[in-house]
Amino acid sequence: MMQSAEEMPDNFIEQVKEVLENLYDFPALQKHSLAQYYRHNDEPAAHNLRRAVINAIERLNPGHDVAVRSGAARIYNLMHLHYVGGMTLQECAHELGISLRQA
């Protein structure tokens, strides 16, 4: 269920950060204010919210024909490794061969 920018909460970016930081904490996701937008089937809202966030990260994937060192690939790989894969930023930087500052 998409909303226009005018309908998004003022603190939407902070809320998304909270969801990313708690992506595998189902009780926290279930209680999160963004979960109310994902109560549309028999599954718990936390599962739907988590799935939506992971799908959004996957949509950032620039594909195989984009250079691994490109900005788009770096953003996708960092988001995927850190939030979906559960790696620390240090581990992500090491895996991608970049400095921690670049991560």
C-alpha positions as CSV (number, residue, x, y, z in Angstrom):
1,M,0.0,0.0,0.0
2,M,1.9,3.1,-1.3
3,Q,1.2,6.5,0.0
4,S,2.1,9.9,-1.4
5,A,4.9,11.9,0.2
6,E,2.4,14.2,1.7
7,E,0.8,11.3,3.6
8,M,4.0,9.9,5.0
9,P,4.7,10.6,8.7
10,D,7.1,13.5,9.4
11,N,9.6,11.1,10.9
12,F,9.4,8.5,8.2
13,I,13.1,8.3,7.6
14,E,13.8,7.7,11.3
15,Q,11.1,5.0,11.3
16,V,12.6,3.2,8.4
17,K,16.0,3.3,10.1
18,E,14.4,1.7,13.2
19,V,12.9,-1.0,11.0
20,L,16.2,-1.7,9.3
21,E,18.0,-1.9,12.7
22,N,15.4,-4.3,14.0
23,L,14.8,-6.3,10.8
24,Y,15.0,-9.7,12.6
25,D,13.4,-8.6,15.9
26,F,9.9,-9.7,15.2
27,P,8.4,-8.3,18.5
28,A,9.9,-4.9,17.8
29,L,8.6,-4.9,14.2
30,Q,5.2,-6.0,15.3
31,K,4.9,-3.0,17.7
32,H,6.5,-0.6,15.2
33,S,4.3,2.2,14.0
34,L,4.9,1.3,10.3
35,A,3.5,-2.2,11.0
36,Q,0.0,-0.7,10.8
37,Y,0.4,-0.4,7.0
38,Y,1.2,-4.2,6.7
39,R,-1.8,-5.7,8.4
40,H,-3.4,-7.0,5.2
41,N,-3.4,-10.8,5.3
42,D,-3.3,-13.7,7.8
43,E,0.4,-13.3,8.4
44,P,1.7,-11.1,11.3
45,A,2.4,-7.5,10.3
46,A,6.0,-7.9,11.4
47,H,6.5,-10.6,8.7
48,N,4.9,-8.4,6.0
49,L,6.9,-5.3,7.1
50,R,10.2,-7.3,7.1
51,R,9.4,-8.8,3.6
52,A,8.5,-5.3,2.2
53,V,11.8,-3.9,3.5
54,I,13.9,-6.8,2.1
55,N,12.1,-6.5,-1.2
56,A,12.8,-2.8,-1.3
57,I,16.5,-3.5,-0.7
58,E,16.4,-6.1,-3.5
59,R,14.9,-3.5,-5.8
60,L,18.1,-1.5,-5.3
61,N,20.1,-4.3,-6.9
62,P,21.5,-2.7,-10.1
63,G,22.0,-6.1,-11.8
64,H,25.0,-8.0,-13.1
65,D,25.8,-5.6,-15.9
66,V,26.7,-2.8,-13.5
67,A,30.3,-2.6,-12.2
68,V,30.8,-3.9,-8.7
69,R,32.6,-0.7,-7.7
70,S,29.8,1.6,-8.9
71,G,27.9,3.7,-6.4
72,A,24.7,1.9,-7.1
73,A,26.3,-1.5,-6.5
74,R,28.0,-0.3,-3.4
75,I,24.8,1.0,-1.8
76,Y,22.9,-2.2,-2.6
77,N,25.7,-4.5,-1.4
78,L,26.2,-2.5,1.8
79,M,22.4,-2.6,2.6
80,H,22.1,-6.2,1.7
81,L,25.2,-7.4,3.6
82,H,24.5,-5.2,6.7
83,Y,20.8,-5.3,7.1
84,V,19.7,-8.6,5.4
85,G,22.9,-10.5,6.0
86,G,23.5,-9.2,9.5
87,M,27.2,-8.3,9.0
88,T,28.8,-5.5,10.9
89,L,29.8,-2.4,8.9
90,Q,33.5,-3.5,9.4
91,E,32.7,-6.9,8.0
92,C,30.9,-5.3,5.1
93,A,33.8,-3.0,4.3
94,H,36.2,-5.9,4.4
95,E,34.0,-8.1,2.2
96,L,33.6,-5.3,-0.4
97,G,37.3,-4.2,-0.2
98,I,36.5,-0.7,0.8
99,S,37.4,1.4,3.8
100,L,35.1,1.7,6.8
101,R,34.7,5.4,5.9
102,Q,33.4,4.4,2.5
103,A,30.9,2.0,4.0
